[in-house]
């Protein structure tokens, strides 16, 4: 019976995840059986994916330890295998694997959120500004805007910003892990803020208040000032000081 390349690749992919046997992948048996041969590929596949996940989620690994993390990563590799030859894009949805382990959740209930937080750290996942509108102006041009147009102002954020919020103090936890100072940390304190990828490749995290976070979200939605609650606009100066606003445009009503 003749099989197409696509069929053979499908069978081989299933075998890598223990969902098929080596002999069904047309692997020859001699000194080593087809199953022994496919096991070599399985081991290499799982080890490679675990290494990628370790590079993507170092904080998660630090929190649960190498042995526990490898079990989580192995399960993720088998449940959600790479679908692209570019392995550098792999790892999204790791939190879905973590929640399958009740004992891990009991010991570290914040771990799924930490996985989502770390996924924001990759610059390829950051918020990018679409093409700036023709009416875009820098903040220095604000004094030139007529008062009658203030309600039509739309503030545009700088590129490479990812918003994040959690019921746990993950921004502070990240800083504590990096400094080695975990004493006194109240992990059950909700925090919100953003992750910013700077042009030099470095990463910045910033905690903001709930109202500031809500105002940031309004700007991401391109809401004109007239459509934003006045109590949120009271925090505009804070965002300007944080240097997250690229400029503004005037909404055409």
DRENPA-3360 file (N, C-alpha, C; in nm, 2 decimals, always signed):
BEGIN
1 = XXXXXXXX = +0.08/-0.12/+0.00/+0.00/+0.00/+0.00/+0.09/+0.12/+0.00 ~ +0.06/+0.22/-0.08/+0.13/+0.34/-0.10/+0.07/+0.45/-0.01 ~ +0.16/+0.52/+0.06/+0.11/+0.63/+0.15/+0.17/+0.76/+0.10 ~ +0.09/+0.87/+0.11/+0.14/+1.00/+0.07/+0.24/+1.05/+0.18 ~ +0.32/+1.15/+0.15/+0.41/+1.21/+0.24/+0.33/+1.27/+0.36 ~ +0.22/+1.33/+0.33/+0.14/+1.39/+0.44/+0.09/+1.29/+0.54 ~ +0.05/+1.17/+0.49/+0.00/+1.07/+0.57/+0.12/+1.01/+0.66 ~ +0.23/+1.00/+0.60/+0.35/+0.95/+0.68/+0.39/+1.05/+0.79;
9 = XXXXXXXX = +0.39/+1.17/+0.75/+0.42/+1.28/+0.85/+0.32/+1.28/+0.96 ~ +0.19/+1.26/+0.93/+0.09/+1.26/+1.03/+0.11/+1.14/+1.13 ~ +0.14/+1.03/+1.07/+0.16/+0.91/+1.16/+0.28/+0.93/+1.24 ~ +0.38/+0.99/+1.19/+0.51/+1.01/+1.26/+0.48/+1.11/+1.38 ~ +0.41/+1.21/+1.35/+0.38/+1.31/+1.45/+0.30/+1.25/+1.56 ~ +0.21/+1.17/+1.53/+0.13/+1.10/+1.64/+0.22/+1.01/+1.72 ~ +0.31/+0.94/+1.66/+0.40/+0.85/+1.73/+0.49/+0.93/+1.82 ~ +0.53/+1.05/+1.79/+0.62/+1.13/+1.87/+0.54/+1.16/+2.00;
17 = XXXXXXXX = +0.41/+1.17/+2.00/+0.33/+1.20/+2.12/+0.27/+1.07/+2.18 ~ +0.32/+0.96/+2.15/+0.28/+0.83/+2.20/+0.13/+0.80/+2.16 ~ +0.09/+0.85/+2.05/-0.04/+0.82/+2.00/-0.04/+0.72/+1.88 ~ +0.08/+0.67/+1.85/+0.09/+0.58/+1.74/+0.22/+0.49/+1.77 ~ +0.23/+0.38/+1.70/+0.34/+0.29/+1.71/+0.44/+0.31/+1.60 ~ +0.57/+0.28/+1.63/+0.67/+0.30/+1.53/+0.65/+0.22/+1.40 ~ +0.59/+0.10/+1.41/+0.58/+0.02/+1.29/+0.47/+0.08/+1.19 ~ +0.38/+0.16/+1.24/+0.28/+0.23/+1.16/+0.34/+0.35/+1.09;
25 = XXXXXXXX = +0.46/+0.39/+1.12/+0.53/+0.50/+1.06/+0.63/+0.45/+0.95 ~ +0.62/+0.32/+0.92/+0.71/+0.27/+0.82/+0.86/+0.27/+0.86 ~ +0.88/+0.26/+0.99/+1.02/+0.25/+1.04/+1.06/+0.11/+1.04 ~ +1.18/+0.08/+0.98/+1.22/-0.05/+0.97/+1.28/-0.11/+1.10 ~ +1.26/-0.24/+1.12/+1.31/-0.30/+1.24/+1.43/-0.40/+1.20 ~ +1.54/-0.39/+1.27/+1.65/-0.49/+1.25/+1.71/-0.52/+1.39 ~ +1.83/-0.47/+1.41/+1.89/-0.49/+1.55/+1.80/-0.42/+1.65 ~ +1.74/-0.30/+1.62/+1.65/-0.23/+1.71/+1.51/-0.24/+1.64;
33 = XXXXXXXX = +1.41/-0.25/+1.73/+1.27/-0.26/+1.68/+1.23/-0.12/+1.63 ~ +1.12/-0.12/+1.56/+1.07/+0.01/+1.51/+1.03/+0.10/+1.63 ~ +0.98/+0.03/+1.74/+0.94/+0.11/+1.86/+1.06/+0.17/+1.93 ~ +1.17/+0.09/+1.94/+1.29/+0.14/+2.00/+1.34/+0.26/+1.92 ~ +1.33/+0.25/+1.79/+1.38/+0.36/+1.71/+1.30/+0.49/+1.72 ~ +1.17/+0.47/+1.72/+1.08/+0.59/+1.74/+1.10/+0.65/+1.88 ~ +1.14/+0.57/+1.98/+1.16/+0.62/+2.11/+1.27/+0.72/+2.11 ~ +1.37/+0.70/+2.03/+1.49/+0.79/+2.02/+1.44/+0.93/+1.98;
41 = XXXXXXXX = +1.35/+0.93/+1.87/+1.29/+1.05/+1.82/+1.21/+1.12/+1.93 ~ +1.13/+1.03/+2.00/+1.04/+1.09/+2.10/+1.12/+1.16/+2.21 ~ +1.23/+1.10/+2.25/+1.31/+1.16/+2.36/+1.37/+1.29/+2.31 ~ +1.43/+1.29/+2.19/+1.48/+1.42/+2.13/+1.38/+1.53/+2.12 ~ +1.26/+1.49/+2.07/+1.15/+1.58/+2.05/+1.11/+1.65/+2.19 ~ +1.09/+1.56/+2.29/+1.04/+1.61/+2.42/+1.15/+1.70/+2.48 ~ +1.28/+1.66/+2.48/+1.39/+1.73/+2.54/+1.40/+1.87/+2.47 ~ +1.39/+1.87/+2.34/+1.40/+2.00/+2.27/+1.29/+2.10/+2.30;
49 = XXXXXXXX = +1.17/+2.04/+2.31/+1.05/+2.13/+2.35/+1.06/+2.18/+2.49 ~ +1.11/+2.09/+2.58/+1.13/+2.13/+2.72/+1.23/+2.24/+2.73 ~ +1.33/+2.24/+2.65/+1.44/+2.34/+2.66/+1.38/+2.48/+2.61 ~ +1.29/+2.47/+2.51/+1.23/+2.59/+2.46/+1.14/+2.65/+2.57 ~ +1.06/+2.57/+2.64/+0.97/+2.62/+2.74/+1.05/+2.67/+2.86 ~ +1.16/+2.61/+2.89/+1.25/+2.66/+3.00/+1.29/+2.80/+2.97 ~ +1.33/+2.83/+2.84/+1.38/+2.96/+2.80/+1.27/+3.06/+2.80 ~ +1.14/+3.02/+2.77/+1.03/+3.11/+2.77/+0.97/+3.14/+2.91;
57 = XXXXXXXX = +0.98/+3.04/+3.00/+0.91/+3.05/+3.13/+1.02/+3.03/+3.24 ~ +1.12/+3.10/+3.25/+1.22/+3.08/+3.35/+1.17/+3.11/+3.49 ~ +1.08/+3.21/+3.51/+1.02/+3.24/+3.64/+0.93/+3.12/+3.69 ~ +0.86/+3.07/+3.60/+0.77/+2.95/+3.64/+0.86/+2.83/+3.68 ~ +0.97/+2.81/+3.61/+1.07/+2.71/+3.65/+1.13/+2.74/+3.79 ~ +1.16/+2.86/+3.81/+1.22/+2.90/+3.94/+1.12/+2.88/+4.05 ~ +1.00/+2.90/+4.03/+0.89/+2.89/+4.13/+0.86/+2.74/+4.17 ~ +0.87/+2.65/+4.08/+0.83/+2.51/+4.11/+0.95/+2.42/+4.11;
65 = XXXXXXXX = +1.06/+2.46/+4.06/+1.18/+2.37/+4.06/+1.19/+2.30/+3.92 ~ +1.31/+2.25/+3.90/+1.34/+2.19/+3.77/+1.26/+2.06/+3.74 ~ +1.25/+1.98/+3.84/+1.19/+1.85/+3.82/+1.04/+1.87/+3.79 ~ +0.97/+1.95/+3.87/+0.83/+1.97/+3.85/+0.80/+2.04/+3.72 ~ +0.89/+2.14/+3.68/+0.87/+2.21/+3.56/+0.88/+2.12/+3.44 ~ +0.98/+2.03/+3.45/+1.00/+1.93/+3.33/+0.88/+1.85/+3.31 ~ +0.81/+1.81/+3.42/+0.69/+1.73/+3.41/+0.58/+1.81/+3.34 ~ +0.57/+1.94/+3.38/+0.47/+2.02/+3.32/+0.50/+2.04/+3.17;
73 = XXXXXXXX = +0.63/+2.07/+3.14/+0.67/+2.10/+3.01/+0.65/+1.97/+2.92 ~ +0.68/+1.86/+2.97/+0.66/+1.73/+2.90/+0.51/+1.71/+2.86 ~ +0.43/+1.74/+2.96/+0.28/+1.72/+2.93/+0.24/+1.82/+2.82 ~ +0.29/+1.94/+2.83/+0.25/+2.05/+2.73/+0.30/+2.01/+2.59 ~ +0.42/+1.95/+2.59/+0.48/+1.91/+2.46/+0.39/+1.80/+2.39 ~ +0.34/+1.71/+2.47/+0.26/+1.60/+2.42/+0.12/+1.64/+2.39 ~ +0.06/+1.74/+2.47/-0.07/+1.78/+2.45/-0.09/+1.89/+2.35 ~ +0.01/+1.98/+2.34/+0.01/+2.09/+2.25/+0.14/+2.10/+2.17;
81 = XXXXXXXX = +0.17/+2.00/+2.08/+0.30/+2.00/+2.01/+0.31/+2.12/+1.92 ~ +0.43/+2.15/+1.88/+0.46/+2.26/+1.79/+0.39/+2.23/+1.65 ~ +0.33/+2.34/+1.59/+0.27/+2.33/+1.46/+0.34/+2.40/+1.35 ~ +0.46/+2.45/+1.39/+0.54/+2.53/+1.30/+0.69/+2.48/+1.31 ~ +0.76/+2.50/+1.20/+0.90/+2.46/+1.21/+0.98/+2.57/+1.28 ~ +0.92/+2.68/+1.31/+0.99/+2.79/+1.39/+0.96/+2.77/+1.53 ~ +1.04/+2.70/+1.60/+1.02/+2.66/+1.74/+1.02/+2.78/+1.83 ~ +1.08/+2.89/+1.79/+1.09/+3.01/+1.87/+0.96/+3.07/+1.90;
89 = XXXXXXXX = +0.86/+3.04/+1.82/+0.72/+3.09/+1.85/+0.64/+3.00/+1.94 ~ +0.70/+2.89/+1.98/+0.62/+2.79/+2.06/+0.61/+2.83/+2.20 ~ +0.50/+2.79/+2.27/+0.48/+2.80/+2.41/+0.35/+2.86/+2.46 ~ +0.28/+2.92/+2.37/+0.15/+2.98/+2.41/+0.06/+2.88/+2.47 ~ -0.01/+2.93/+2.57/-0.11/+2.84/+2.64/-0.06/+2.75/+2.74 ~ +0.07/+2.77/+2.79/+0.13/+2.69/+2.89/+0.04/+2.68/+3.01 ~ -0.03/+2.79/+3.04/-0.12/+2.79/+3.16/-0.23/+2.69/+3.16 ~ -0.27/+2.65/+3.03/-0.37/+2.55/+3.02/-0.32/+2.41/+3.06;
97 = XXXXXXXX = -0.19/+2.39/+3.04/-0.13/+2.26/+3.09/-0.12/+2.26/+3.24 ~ -0.08/+2.38/+3.30/-0.05/+2.39/+3.44/-0.18/+2.36/+3.52 ~ -0.30/+2.40/+3.47/-0.42/+2.38/+3.55/-0.47/+2.24/+3.55 ~ -0.40/+2.15/+3.47/-0.43/+2.01/+3.47/-0.36/+1.94/+3.59 ~ -0.28/+2.01/+3.67/-0.21/+1.95/+3.78/-0.26/+2.01/+3.91 ~ -0.36/+1.95/+3.97/-0.42/+2.00/+4.10/-0.32/+2.02/+4.21 ~ -0.22/+1.93/+4.22/-0.12/+1.95/+4.33/-0.03/+2.07/+4.31 ~ +0.00/+2.10/+4.18/+0.08/+2.22/+4.15/-0.01/+2.35/+4.18;
105 = XXXXXXXX = -0.13/+2.35/+4.15/-0.22/+2.46/+4.17/-0.24/+2.48/+4.32 ~ -0.24/+2.37/+4.40/-0.26/+2.39/+4.54/-0.14/+2.45/+4.60 ~ -0.02/+2.41/+4.55/+0.10/+2.47/+4.61/+0.13/+2.61/+4.56 ~ +0.10/+2.63/+4.43/+0.13/+2.76/+4.37/+0.01/+2.81/+4.28 ~ -0.10/+2.85/+4.34/-0.22/+2.89/+4.26/-0.20/+3.00/+4.17 ~ -0.09/+3.08/+4.18/-0.06/+3.19/+4.09/+0.02/+3.15/+3.97 ~ +0.06/+3.02/+3.96/+0.15/+2.98/+3.85/+0.08/+3.00/+3.71 ~ -0.05/+2.96/+3.69/-0.10/+2.99/+3.56/-0.09/+3.13/+3.51;
113 = XXXXXXXX = -0.12/+3.22/+3.61/-0.11/+3.37/+3.57/+0.03/+3.41/+3.55 ~ +0.13/+3.35/+3.62/+0.27/+3.38/+3.59/+0.31/+3.33/+3.45 ~ +0.25/+3.22/+3.41/+0.28/+3.17/+3.27/+0.23/+3.27/+3.17 ~ +0.11/+3.32/+3.19/+0.06/+3.42/+3.10/+0.14/+3.55/+3.10 ~ +0.19/+3.59/+3.22/+0.27/+3.70/+3.24/+0.40/+3.69/+3.16 ~ +0.46/+3.58/+3.18/+0.59/+3.56/+3.11/+0.57/+3.55/+2.96 ~ +0.46/+3.51/+2.91/+0.44/+3.51/+2.76/+0.44/+3.65/+2.71 ~ +0.41/+3.75/+2.79/+0.41/+3.89/+2.75/+0.56/+3.94/+2.73;
121 = XXXXXXXX = +0.65/+3.86/+2.79/+0.79/+3.91/+2.79/+0.86/+3.90/+2.65 ~ +0.80/+3.82/+2.56/+0.86/+3.80/+2.43/+0.82/+3.92/+2.34 ~ +0.91/+3.99/+2.28/+0.88/+4.11/+2.20/+0.79/+4.08/+2.09 ~ +0.79/+3.95/+2.04/+0.71/+3.92/+1.92/+0.56/+3.91/+1.96 ~ +0.53/+3.92/+2.09/+0.39/+3.91/+2.13/+0.34/+4.05/+2.18 ~ +0.42/+4.15/+2.17/+0.39/+4.28/+2.22/+0.29/+4.36/+2.13 ~ +0.22/+4.45/+2.19/+0.12/+4.53/+2.12/+0.20/+4.62/+2.02 ~ +0.16/+4.62/+1.90/+0.23/+4.71/+1.80/+0.12/+4.81/+1.75;
129 = XXXXXXXX = +0.17/+4.93/+1.73/+0.08/+5.03/+1.68/+0.06/+5.01/+1.53 ~ -0.07/+5.01/+1.49/-0.10/+5.00/+1.35/-0.05/+5.13/+1.28 ~ -0.07/+5.14/+1.15/-0.03/+5.26/+1.08/-0.09/+5.38/+1.14 ~ +0.00/+5.48/+1.17/-0.05/+5.60/+1.23/-0.15/+5.68/+1.14 ~ -0.26/+5.73/+1.19/-0.35/+5.81/+1.11/-0.28/+5.93/+1.05 ~ -0.34/+5.98/+0.94/-0.28/+6.10/+0.88/-0.29/+6.22/+0.98 ~ -0.38/+6.22/+1.07/-0.40/+6.33/+1.16/-0.31/+6.32/+1.29 ~ -0.22/+6.22/+1.29/-0.14/+6.20/+1.41/-0.05/+6.32/+1.44;
137 = XXXXXXXX = -0.04/+6.36/+1.56/+0.05/+6.47/+1.61/+0.12/+6.43/+1.74 ~ +0.24/+6.48/+1.76/+0.31/+6.46/+1.89/+0.24/+6.53/+2.00 ~ +0.27/+6.49/+2.12/+0.21/+6.55/+2.24/+0.24/+6.70/+2.25 ~ +0.36/+6.74/+2.19/+0.40/+6.88/+2.20/+0.30/+6.97/+2.12 ~ +0.22/+6.91/+2.04/+0.12/+6.99/+1.96/-0.01/+7.01/+2.03 ~ -0.03/+6.95/+2.15/-0.15/+6.97/+2.22/-0.20/+7.11/+2.25 ~ -0.11/+7.20/+2.28/-0.15/+7.34/+2.30/-0.22/+7.40/+2.18 ~ -0.19/+7.35/+2.06/-0.25/+7.41/+1.94/-0.39/+7.36/+1.91;
145 = XXXXXXXX = -0.44/+7.26/+1.98/-0.57/+7.20/+1.96/-0.68/+7.30/+2.02 ~ -0.78/+7.33/+1.94/-0.88/+7.41/+1.99/-0.96/+7.34/+2.10 ~ -1.01/+7.42/+2.19/-1.08/+7.36/+2.31/-1.21/+7.28/+2.26 ~ -1.27/+7.33/+2.15/-1.39/+7.26/+2.10/-1.36/+7.12/+2.05 ~ -1.23/+7.09/+2.03/-1.19/+6.96/+1.97/-1.14/+6.87/+2.08 ~ -1.13/+6.91/+2.20/-1.07/+6.83/+2.31/-1.14/+6.70/+2.33 ~ -1.27/+6.70/+2.32/-1.35/+6.57/+2.33/-1.32/+6.47/+2.22 ~ -1.26/+6.52/+2.11/-1.24/+6.44/+2.00/-1.10/+6.38/+1.99;
153 = XXXXXXXX = -1.02/+6.42/+2.09/-0.88/+6.37/+2.10/-0.87/+6.22/+2.12 ~ -0.79/+6.16/+2.05/-0.76/+6.01/+2.07/-0.61/+6.00/+2.09 ~ -0.58/+5.95/+2.21/-0.44/+5.93/+2.24/-0.39/+5.79/+2.20 ~ -0.27/+5.79/+2.14/-0.22/+5.67/+2.08/-0.10/+5.63/+2.16 ~ -0.09/+5.50/+2.20/+0.02/+5.45/+2.28/+0.14/+5.42/+2.20 ~ +0.26/+5.42/+2.27/+0.38/+5.38/+2.20/+0.37/+5.23/+2.17 ~ +0.46/+5.19/+2.08/+0.46/+5.05/+2.04/+0.52/+4.96/+2.14 ~ +0.50/+4.83/+2.12/+0.56/+4.72/+2.21/+0.52/+4.73/+2.35;
161 = XXXXXXXX = +0.39/+4.76/+2.38/+0.34/+4.76/+2.51/+0.23/+4.65/+2.53 ~ +0.24/+4.57/+2.63/+0.14/+4.47/+2.66/+0.08/+4.49/+2.80 ~ -0.05/+4.50/+2.80/-0.11/+4.52/+2.93/-0.13/+4.39/+3.00 ~ -0.13/+4.39/+3.14/-0.14/+4.27/+3.21/-0.20/+4.30/+3.35 ~ -0.29/+4.22/+3.39/-0.34/+4.23/+3.53/-0.37/+4.09/+3.59 ~ -0.36/+4.08/+3.72/-0.38/+3.95/+3.78/-0.43/+3.97/+3.93 ~ -0.49/+3.87/+3.98/-0.54/+3.87/+4.12/-0.42/+3.85/+4.21 ~ -0.30/+3.83/+4.16/-0.18/+3.80/+4.24/-0.08/+3.91/+4.21;
169 = XXXXXXXX = +0.02/+3.93/+4.30/+0.12/+4.04/+4.29/+0.24/+3.99/+4.20 ~ +0.21/+3.97/+4.08/+0.31/+3.90/+3.99/+0.42/+4.00/+3.95 ~ +0.39/+4.13/+3.93/+0.49/+4.23/+3.90/+0.60/+4.23/+4.02 ~ +0.54/+4.24/+4.14/+0.63/+4.24/+4.26/+0.70/+4.11/+4.27 ~ +0.64/+3.99/+4.24/+0.70/+3.86/+4.26/+0.82/+3.85/+4.16 ~ +0.80/+3.90/+4.04/+0.91/+3.90/+3.94/+1.03/+3.97/+3.99 ~ +1.01/+4.09/+4.05/+1.12/+4.17/+4.10/+1.18/+4.10/+4.22 ~ +1.10/+4.03/+4.30/+1.15/+3.96/+4.42/+1.24/+3.84/+4.38;
177 = XXXXXXXX = +1.20/+3.77/+4.28/+1.28/+3.66/+4.23/+1.41/+3.71/+4.17 ~ +1.41/+3.81/+4.10/+1.53/+3.87/+4.04/+1.63/+3.92/+4.14 ~ +1.57/+3.98/+4.25/+1.66/+4.03/+4.36/+1.69/+3.93/+4.47 ~ +1.61/+3.82/+4.47/+1.63/+3.72/+4.57/+1.57/+3.76/+4.71 ~ +1.49/+3.86/+4.70/+1.43/+3.91/+4.83/+1.28/+3.88/+4.83 ~ +1.24/+3.76/+4.88/+1.10/+3.72/+4.88/+1.03/+3.74/+5.01 ~ +1.11/+3.78/+5.11/+1.05/+3.80/+5.24/+0.95/+3.91/+5.24 ~ +0.83/+3.89/+5.31/+0.73/+3.99/+5.32/+0.64/+4.01/+5.20;
185 = XXXXXXXX = +0.66/+3.93/+5.10/+0.58/+3.95/+4.98/+0.43/+3.90/+5.00 ~ +0.34/+3.98/+4.97/+0.20/+3.94/+4.98/+0.15/+3.90/+4.84 ~ +0.16/+3.77/+4.81/+0.13/+3.73/+4.67/-0.02/+3.75/+4.64 ~ -0.11/+3.75/+4.74/-0.25/+3.76/+4.71/-0.30/+3.91/+4.69 ~ -0.21/+4.00/+4.67/-0.25/+4.14/+4.64/-0.26/+4.16/+4.49 ~ -0.38/+4.19/+4.44/-0.40/+4.21/+4.29/-0.31/+4.32/+4.24 ~ -0.25/+4.30/+4.12/-0.17/+4.40/+4.06/-0.20/+4.41/+3.91 ~ -0.19/+4.53/+3.86/-0.21/+4.56/+3.71/-0.10/+4.65/+3.66;
193 = XXXXXXXX = -0.07/+4.64/+3.54/+0.03/+4.72/+3.48/+0.06/+4.69/+3.34 ~ +0.18/+4.71/+3.29/+0.21/+4.68/+3.15/+0.36/+4.64/+3.14 ~ +0.38/+4.57/+3.03/+0.52/+4.52/+3.00/+0.55/+4.60/+2.87 ~ +0.67/+4.66/+2.88/+0.72/+4.74/+2.76/+0.85/+4.69/+2.71 ~ +0.86/+4.66/+2.58/+0.98/+4.62/+2.52/+1.05/+4.74/+2.46 ~ +1.17/+4.77/+2.51/+1.24/+4.89/+2.47/+1.32/+4.86/+2.34 ~ +1.36/+4.97/+2.27/+1.43/+4.96/+2.14/+1.57/+4.88/+2.16 ~ +1.63/+4.89/+2.28/+1.76/+4.83/+2.29/+1.74/+4.68/+2.33;
201 = XXXXXXXX = +1.62/+4.63/+2.33/+1.59/+4.49/+2.35/+1.57/+4.46/+2.50 ~ +1.58/+4.56/+2.59/+1.55/+4.53/+2.73/+1.40/+4.53/+2.76 ~ +1.37/+4.49/+2.88/+1.23/+4.48/+2.92/+1.20/+4.56/+3.04 ~ +1.08/+4.63/+3.04/+1.04/+4.71/+3.15/+0.90/+4.67/+3.19 ~ +0.88/+4.65/+3.32/+0.75/+4.63/+3.38/+0.71/+4.74/+3.47 ~ +0.59/+4.78/+3.46/+0.54/+4.89/+3.54/+0.40/+4.87/+3.60 ~ +0.39/+4.88/+3.73/+0.27/+4.86/+3.80/+0.19/+5.00/+3.79 ~ +0.06/+4.99/+3.76/-0.02/+5.11/+3.76/-0.15/+5.08/+3.84;
209 = XXXXXXXX = -0.21/+5.19/+3.88/-0.34/+5.18/+3.96/-0.45/+5.12/+3.87 ~ -0.55/+5.07/+3.93/-0.67/+5.02/+3.85/-0.73/+5.13/+3.76 ~ -0.74/+5.25/+3.80/-0.80/+5.36/+3.71/-0.70/+5.38/+3.59 ~ -0.57/+5.39/+3.62/-0.47/+5.41/+3.51/-0.48/+5.29/+3.41 ~ -0.49/+5.17/+3.46/-0.50/+5.06/+3.38/-0.63/+5.07/+3.29 ~ -0.74/+5.11/+3.35/-0.86/+5.12/+3.27/-0.85/+5.23/+3.16 ~ -0.77/+5.34/+3.20/-0.75/+5.45/+3.10/-0.66/+5.40/+2.98 ~ -0.56/+5.32/+3.02/-0.47/+5.26/+2.92/-0.56/+5.18/+2.82;
217 = XXXXXXXX = -0.65/+5.10/+2.87/-0.73/+5.01/+2.79/-0.82/+5.10/+2.70 ~ -0.87/+5.21/+2.75/-0.95/+5.30/+2.66/-0.86/+5.35/+2.54 ~ -0.74/+5.38/+2.57/-0.65/+5.43/+2.47/-0.62/+5.32/+2.36 ~ -0.60/+5.20/+2.41/-0.58/+5.09/+2.32/-0.70/+5.07/+2.23 ~ -0.82/+5.10/+2.28/-0.94/+5.08/+2.20/-0.97/+5.21/+2.12 ~ -0.88/+5.31/+2.12/-0.88/+5.43/+2.04/-1.01/+5.51/+2.08 ~ -1.05/+5.51/+2.20/-1.16/+5.59/+2.25/-1.13/+5.73/+2.25 ~ -1.21/+5.82/+2.20/-1.19/+5.97/+2.21/-1.22/+6.01/+2.35;
225 = XXXXXXXX = -1.16/+6.12/+2.39/-1.17/+6.16/+2.53/-1.31/+6.18/+2.58 ~ -1.40/+6.23/+2.48/-1.54/+6.25/+2.52/-1.61/+6.13/+2.56 ~ -1.56/+6.01/+2.52/-1.62/+5.89/+2.55/-1.57/+5.82/+2.67 ~ -1.47/+5.88/+2.74/-1.40/+5.83/+2.86/-1.45/+5.89/+2.98 ~ -1.48/+5.82/+3.09/-1.53/+5.87/+3.21/-1.43/+5.97/+3.27 ~ -1.48/+6.09/+3.32/-1.39/+6.19/+3.37/-1.30/+6.15/+3.49 ~ -1.35/+6.05/+3.57/-1.26/+6.01/+3.68/-1.14/+5.93/+3.63 ~ -1.15/+5.87/+3.51/-1.04/+5.80/+3.45/-0.94/+5.91/+3.39;
233 = XXXXXXXX = -1.00/+6.01/+3.33/-0.91/+6.11/+3.26/-0.83/+6.19/+3.37 ~ -0.87/+6.18/+3.49/-0.79/+6.25/+3.60/-0.65/+6.18/+3.61 ~ -0.63/+6.07/+3.55/-0.50/+6.00/+3.56/-0.42/+6.01/+3.43 ~ -0.47/+6.10/+3.34/-0.39/+6.12/+3.22/-0.25/+6.16/+3.24 ~ -0.23/+6.26/+3.33/-0.09/+6.31/+3.36/+0.00/+6.20/+3.40 ~ -0.05/+6.10/+3.48/+0.03/+5.99/+3.52/+0.08/+5.91/+3.40 ~ -0.01/+5.88/+3.31/+0.04/+5.81/+3.19/+0.13/+5.89/+3.10 ~ +0.11/+6.02/+3.10/+0.21/+6.10/+3.02/+0.35/+6.09/+3.09;
241 = XXXXXXXX = +0.35/+6.10/+3.22/+0.48/+6.09/+3.29/+0.54/+5.96/+3.28 ~ +0.46/+5.85/+3.26/+0.52/+5.72/+3.24/+0.57/+5.70/+3.09 ~ +0.55/+5.80/+3.01/+0.60/+5.80/+2.87/+0.55/+5.68/+2.79 ~ +0.42/+5.66/+2.80/+0.36/+5.55/+2.72/+0.28/+5.60/+2.60 ~ +0.26/+5.73/+2.60/+0.17/+5.79/+2.49/+0.26/+5.85/+2.38 ~ +0.24/+5.80/+2.26/+0.32/+5.84/+2.15/+0.27/+5.98/+2.09 ~ +0.14/+6.01/+2.10/+0.09/+6.13/+2.05/-0.06/+6.12/+2.04 ~ -0.12/+6.19/+1.95/-0.27/+6.20/+1.95/-0.32/+6.22/+1.80;
249 = XXXXX = -0.44/+6.19/+1.78/-0.51/+6.22/+1.66/-0.64/+6.29/+1.70 ~ -0.71/+6.34/+1.60/-0.84/+6.40/+1.63/-0.95/+6.31/+1.56 ~ -1.04/+6.26/+1.64/-1.14/+6.17/+1.59/-1.24/+6.25/+1.50 ~ -1.26/+6.20/+1.38/-1.36/+6.26/+1.29/-1.50/+6.21/+1.32 ~ -1.59/+6.29/+1.37/-1.72/+6.25/+1.41/-1.82/+6.24/+1.29;
% end
